[in-house]
């Protein structure tokens, strides 16, 4: 009896141990991550990263050229034909190589409604400056019209390592304008409404009186009163002061030739003075932002 009882206890103990082992195995399986899912997730992440790299490669290109487009206006507009108000226009384009190495530059010009010219090649030494003015533009365009406008295209071909020498970054499209601004390009514009620069001029101050006016166009309170007028004068000029007064009055009061015959003028004094032409001009400065092209 005792032997049977011992054997039964051993069987129960073994069954309990087996059951505990099964429970432990289920618990471990439930708490640990599934190795198959982890592997799949890792593979998906790798594939997504590869796809992102491919998209980045497709959306970027190597920079081949850095281009500065500069507007120019040269010449004279004398009437109301436009495109600007009457005046004299000039453009001065400055190009400064601010780098510590030489830079190759190509520039061409395109006037309105015409084709682009052949490019002019130039190498700018470190910290050197060159310029393009209206005389250069007319020469390359072969344009002798009184007024011409268009664009100057300044191109810097990007050689291997050029942009990398500036910031050490990859030479791809999408970099900021500061990163690709190899040169300092500025355009200086001037416009003047005068045919020549302001300068001192001689003037005559004529004191006179109107003694008679048969036209009735000149106000009655001006008749017999001492008046004066200032008119331009020239060195060594022989002129008739009374004729100058008559011409001014004829224009102001729309007097005909016949009405001028009945106008009597008495010149009482003449003085000489120096005047200055009005300086009617405008200036502006524009800093050109570069563009990258592949």
ZAGUMI-422463 format. One record per atom (N, C-alpha, C, O): x, y, z. Coordinates in steps of 0.05 Angstrom, whole numbers, plus 5000, padded with zeros to 4 digits. Example, Ala and Ser with C-alpha at 12.3 -4.5 7.8 and 13.67 -1.06 7.14 Angstrom:
REM residues 2
526448865156
524649105156
526449345156
528549345169
525749555142
527349795143
525850015157
526850235161
END
This chain:
REM residues 294
501749765000
500050005000
501750255000
501250444986
503750235017
505550475018
506850514991
507050744983
507750314977
509150334951
507250454930
508150614914
504650364930
502750474911
502250774916
502050924897
502150854941
501651134947
503951314938
503551534928
506451214941
508751364932
508751394902
509251614892
508051184888
508051194859
505951394849
506351544830
503551394862
501451584854
502351874858
501752044841
503751924879
504752204885
506752294864
506752524856
508452104855
510452174835
509052244808
509852434795
506952094802
505552144777
504252424778
504352574759
502952484801
501652744804
503652974802
503153174790
505952934815
508153144814
509053184786
509553414777
509452974771
510452994744
508353144726
509153304710
505753074731
503753214715
503553514721
503153674704
503953574747
503953864755
506254014742
505954244733
508653884742
510954014730
510454054700
511154264689
509353854687
508753874658
506754104652
507154254633
504654124669
502754334666
503954614670
503354794655
505654634690
507054894695
508754974672
508955204665
510054774660
511854834637
510254944613
511055124599
507754814609
506054904587
505155194591
505155354573
504355254616
503455534623
505655734619
505255944608
508055664627
510455844624
510955894594
511656114586
510855684579
511355714550
509355894537
510056064520
506755864545
504656044534
505156334542
504856514526
505956384567
506556654577
508856784562
508657014554
510956634558
513256734543
512556804515
513357014505
510956634502
510156684474
508456934472
508557074452
506856984493
505057214492
506557474497
505757684486
508657474513
509957724520
512257794501
512858024498
513557604489
515757664471
514757744443
512657634435
516157934428
515158014402
515557794382
517257624384
513757794363
513857584342
516257634324
516357854311
518057444322
520457484306
519757514276
521157664262
517757384267
516957414239
516057694232
516857804212
514457814250
513458094245
515758284246
515958474230
517658254265
519958434267
521558434242
522458644233
521958194231
523558174206
522158314183
523458454167
519558284181
518058414159
518158714162
518558854142
517858814187
517959104192
520659214184
520859424172
522759064191
525459154184
525759164154
526959354143
524758964140
524958964111
523359194099
524359314080
520959254109
519359474099
520759734103
520759904085
521959774127
523460024132
525760064113
526260284104
527159854108
529459864089
528459934061
529660094047
526259814053
525159874027
524260164025
524660294004
522960264046
522060534046
524360734045
524260934030
526460664059
528860834058
530160844031
531061054021
530160604018
531260593991
529560753971
530660893953
526860733975
525060883958
525561183961
525461333942
525861273987
526361553992
528961653979
529061873968
531061483980
533561553967
533161583937
534261763925
531561393926
531161413897
529661663890
530261793870
527561733906
526061983901
527862223902
527662403886
529662233923
531462463925
533262483902
533762703892
534262253892
536062253869
534662353844
535862493828
532062283842
530662363818
529862653819
529562783798
529562773843
528663053846
530863253846
530363493848
533363163845
535563353845
537263303821
537463083810
538563523812
540263513789
542863663795
542963833812
544863583781
547363733783
547164003771
545964033749
548164213784
548164483773
550264503751
552664443756
549464583728
551264623705
552064913701
554264973693
550165093707
550665383702
549365553724
547265473735
550665773730
549465973748
549066223731
550966333719
546566313730
545766523711
544766773725
543266753744
545667003715
544767263725
543367403701
544667453681
540767473704
539267613683
538967903690
537767963711
540068083674
540168363681
538668533660
539268513636
536668683668
535268863650
536969103643
538469213659
536769193617
538269433609
536469613592
534569523579
536969873594
535570083579
537670283570
539070393586
537770333544
539870513533
538670683511
537270593494
539270953513
538571133491
536671353500
536371413523
535371473479
533771713483
530871663473
530471563451
528971753489
526171763480
525372053480
525272183500
524772153456
524372443453
521372513452
520672743457
519672313445
516772373443
515172203462
516172103482
512672173455
510872013472
510471723461
508571593468
512471633445
512171363434
512771143454
512170913449
513871223477
514471023498
516870853492
518370933474
517370633506
515670523528
515970673554
514470623573
517870853556
518271013581
517771303575
517371383552
517771473595
517371763592
519771873576
521971763577
519372103562
521572223548
523972273566
523672373588
526372213556
528872253572
531172103560
530871973538
533372103574
535771973566
536471763586
536671823610
536771513577
537071283595
539771143591
540771123568
540871063613
543470933612
543570703633
542270723654
545070493627
545370263644
548370193647
549770173627
549170153672
551970073677
551869813695
550969823718
552769593684
552669333698
555469273709
557469263693
555669243735
558269173748
558368883755
556368773766
560568753750
560968463756
563568443773
565668503763
563168343797
565468323816
565968033824
564067903834
568367933819
569067663827
569967683856
572267753861
568267613874
568867633903
570367393914
570867373938
570967203896
572366953906
575366993906
576367193895
576766803918
579766813918
580866633896
583166553898
579366573876
580266423853
578966533828
576866673829
580166483805
579166593779
576466453772
576066223778
574766603759
572066503751
571666573721
572066803713
570866373706
570166413677
567366513675
565466403687
566966713658
564366843654
563766853624
565466923608
561266793617
560166833590
557867033592
556067003609
557867233574
555567413574
554667463545
556167483527
552067493543
550767553517
548467753523
547867803546
547267853501
545068043504
542867973485
543267863464
540468043494
538068003478
536368263479
535468333501
536068393457
534268623456
531468533452
530968313443
529568713458
526768643455
526168563426
526968693407
524768333423
523868243397
526168173379
526068213354
528368073390
530667993374
531967743386
531167663408
533867633372
535167393381
537567453399
538567673400
538267243414
540567273432
543167293416
543367163395
545067453425
547567483411
549467253418
548967093435
551667243404
553867053411
554967143438
554967373445
555966943452
557066993479
559867093478
561467023460
560467273496
563267373500
564367243524
563267243546
566767113521
568066973542
570067143556
571567303544
570167123583
572067283598
572767133624
570966993636
575267153632
576067033658
576667263678
578367433673
575167253700
575467463721
577467353741
577067143753
579567503745
581567423765
580367473793
578467623796
581567353814
580567393841
580367683849
582267843844
578167763861
577668033871
577968243849
578868463854
577168173825
577268363802
574468443793
572468303799
574268663779
571768773771
571768833741
573768913730
569468793728
569068873700
566368993698
564668963716
565869123675
563269253672
562169233644
563769183625
559569263641
558269263615
556569513614
554769553630
557069693594
555569943591
554069943564
554369753548
552570153560
550870163536
552570153510
551670043490
554870273511
556670263487
557269973480
557269903456
557869803500
558469523495
556069383484
556269213466
553669443495
551269313487
550469383458
549769203443
550769633451
550169713423
552069583404
551269513381
554569553412
556569433394
555869133389
556069043366
555268983410
554768703407
552068653394
551668453380
550068833398
547468803386
547368903357
545668833342
549269083350
549169203324
546769383321
545569393299
545969523342
543569673342
544269973344
545570063362
543270123324
543770413323
541170573327
541170813322
539070443337
536570583342
536970783366
538870753382
535170983367
535471183388
535071063416
536171163435
533470843418
532970723444
532870423440
531570323422
534170273458
534069983458
533969883486
535269993504
532469673491
532369543517
532169243514
531369143493
532869103535
532868813535
534168703560
533968813581
535468473557
536768343579
539668253572
540268183549
541368273592
544068163590
544067903606
543167893629
544967683594
545067423607
547967363614
549667323596
548567353640
551267303650
551267013660
549866953679
552966843649
552966563655
555766483666
557766543655
555666343689
558066223701
557965923698
556465793713
559465803680
559365513677
560565383703
562765463712
559165193714
560065073739
561964833733
561164623723
564464873739
566464663736
566464493761
565464573782
567664263758
567664073781
569064193805
571364293803
567664183827
568764283852
568464583857
569264683878
567164723838
566865013841
565165093865
565965243882
562664973866
560865043888
561864913914
561465023935
563064683911
564064553936
566264723949
566564703974
567664883933
569765053945
568565283961
569965403977
565965343956
564665553971
563665473998
564165604018
562265243999
560965164024
561464874032
560664784053
562664714014
563064434019
560664264016
560764024021
558364384006
555964234003
555764093976
557464133959
553763933972
553363793947
552263993926
550664163933
553163973902
552364163881
549764073868
549863953846
547564113881
544964033870
543064273869
543364463884
541164253850
539164463849
537564473874
537164273888
536664713881
535064753905
536664883927
535564953948
539264923923
540865073942
540065363942
539065463922
540465503965
539665783967
541365953948
543565873940
540266193942
541666373924
544366463936
546266523921
544566473962
547066553975
549166343970
551566403966
548466083969
550365873965
551465873937
553765793933
549965963917
550865953890
551666233879
552266253855
551666433896
552266703887
555366733885
556666843902
556366633862
559266643857
560266933855
562367003865
558767093840
559467363833
557667563848
555567493857
558567813849
556868033858
556168193832
557868323820
553668183824
552768313800
550668533807
548668473820
551268773799
549468993805
549069163779
550869183763
546669273777
545969443754
545369723764
543669753782
546669923752
546170203760
544770343737
545870353714
542370453742
540770573721
540570883726
540370973749
540771033704
540471323706
538471403684
538371293662
536871613691
534971723672
535072023676
534872123698
535272173653
535472463655
533672583633
533772503610
532072773641
530172903623
531473123606
530273223588
533973193613
535373403599
537173293576
538173073579
537473443555
539173353533
542073363540
543773223528
542773513561
545573533570
545573573600
543473633612
547873523612
548073543641
547573833650
548174023636
546473873674
546074143684
548674303686
550674203693
548474563678
550774733679
549775023681
547475083674
551475203691
550675483693
550075603666
551375543646
548075773665
547275913640
546976213646
546376293668
547476373625
547076663626
544176733622
542776603605
543176923636
540377013632
540377323631
541977453644
538477423616
537977713615
535477773630
533377653626
535577973648
533278073662
532478343649
533878543652
530278333635
529378563620
527078703634
524978583640
527478963641
525379123654
523979283632
525379423616
521379273630
519979403608
517179493617
516379443640
515879633599
513079713603
511579683577
512679723555
508979613578
507279593555
505779853553
504079923570
506380013532
505180273530
502580273514
500980453517
502180063498
499680043482
499179763473
501079623466
496679673474
495879413464
493079433451
491079473465
493079413425
490579433410
488979173409
486679173401
490178953417
488878693415
486778653438
484778513434
487278773460
485578743483
485978483498
484478423517
487978323491
488478073503
490178093529
489977923547
491778303530
493478343553
491878483575
490578683569
491878383600
490278513621
490878813622
493078903620
488678963627
488879263626
490679363649
491979573646
490679223672
492279323694
495279283689
496879383706
496079153667
498979133661
499879353643
502279403640
498079503631
498779713612
499979943628
498780043647
502380033619
503680263632
505180193657
506580363668
504979943667
506279863692
509179763686
509579643665
510979813705
513679703701
513779403707
512979313728
514679253687
514778963689
517578863683
519279013674
518078613690
520678493682
520378203674
518378073682
522278113659
522277833649
525077733648
526977893642
525577473653
528177353651
528277153629
526576973628
530177193610
530377013587
533276913584
535077053593
533676673572
536376573568
537976753550
536876883533
540576743554
542376903538
544876733532
545376533545
546376823512
548876683504
551176883503
550777123498
553576773508
555976943506
556277043477
555876893458
557077303474
557577423448
555077423430
555377423405
552777413442
550277403426
549277693422
549277853440
548577753397
547378013391
544377973388
543477823371
542878093406
539978043407
538478303411
539578503419
535878283406
534078513409
532378463434
530578293433
532778603456
531278563480
528278603476
526678453487
527478803460
524678843455
523378613440
521078533446
524878493421
523878263406
523478023425
521577873422
525377993444
525077773463
522477803480
521077613485
521978053489
519578103505
517078053488
515177933497
517078143463
514778103445
514177803441
511877723441
516377643437
515977363433
514677223457
512977053454
515577303481
514477193505
511577263508
509877093515
510877523504
508177613506
506377483485
504077413491
507377453461
505777323439
505077033446
502876943441
506976893458
506476613466
504576593489
502776423490
504876773509
503276763533
500376843528
498576723539
499977043510
497277143506
496177083478
494177183469
497576903463
496676803437
496077043418
493977063406
498077213415
497877443397
498677363369
500677233365
497177453350
497877403322
499877603312
500577793326
500877563288
502777753276
501578033274
502878223279
499078043266
497778303262
497378433289
497578683291
496678273310
496278393337
498878493349
498978683365
501178363341
503778453351
504478723340
505978873352
503378783316
503979053304
502879273321
504079493323
500579223334
499379433351
500379423380
499379573396
502379253386
503479243413
505979413415
507879373399
505979603433
508279773437
509679713464
508379713485
512279673462
513879603485
515979813490
517179913471
516479883515
518680063522
520579923541
519779853564
522979873532
525079733548
526379943566
527380143556
526379903592
527380103611
530080023623
531580203631
530579763625
533179683637
533779393629
531879233624
536379323629
537179043623
539378963642
541279113646
538978743655
541078633673
541878353665
540278213652
544278273672
545378013665
545777853690
546877953710
544977603690
545377433714
546177153705
546377093681
546676983725
547476703720
545376523733
544776543757
544276343718
542376143728
543475863725
545575823713
541975663736
542775383734
540475223723
538175263732
541075043705
538974873694
537874683715
539474603733
535374633715
534174443734
535174163729
535174063707
536074033750
537273763748
534973563751
534373473773
533773493729
531473303729
532473023721
532372953698
533372873741
534372603735
533672413757
532972503779
533872153752
533371953772
535471733769
536471673747
536171613791
538171393792
537071173809
535471213827
537870923802
537070693818
539270473816
540670463796
539370303836
541270093837
539769833843
538069813860
540469623828
539169363831
541269143834
543169123818
540968983855
542768753860
541468503848
539168443854
542968363831
541868143815
542167883831
544367813840
539967733833
539967473846
540467253826
539167243805
542367073831
542966863811
540866643811
539366603830
540866493788
539166263785
540866023776
542766063761
540165783786
541665543779
540165393757
537665383758
541665283738
540465113718
542064863714
544464863718
540764643707
542064383704
543164353676
544264143670
END
